[in-house]
Amino acid sequence: MTSGKPFSPNEIAFVRSHLHEKYPSVIARALGQYYPEDNGGSRSTKSVAILMQKLREPEKKSQKQV
């Protein structure tokens, strides 16, 4: 079950900085460990994967414009 809480700015920055380095499951586990006050101690792999996809979309748009 997911917490349903929106991602905090700290969590978004963490995901952005590890976007090309780690799998969503690894990032979700790290978010639960490093930011328990923001997410109640857990994040789902699926919600992290969706956030990662949204953060990658601007890259795809800028590549198409070139």
Secondary structure, DSSP 8 states (H G I E B T S, - for coil): --------HHHHHHHHHTTTTS-HHHHHHHHHHH-HHHHTT---HHHHHHHHHHHHHHHHHHHHH-
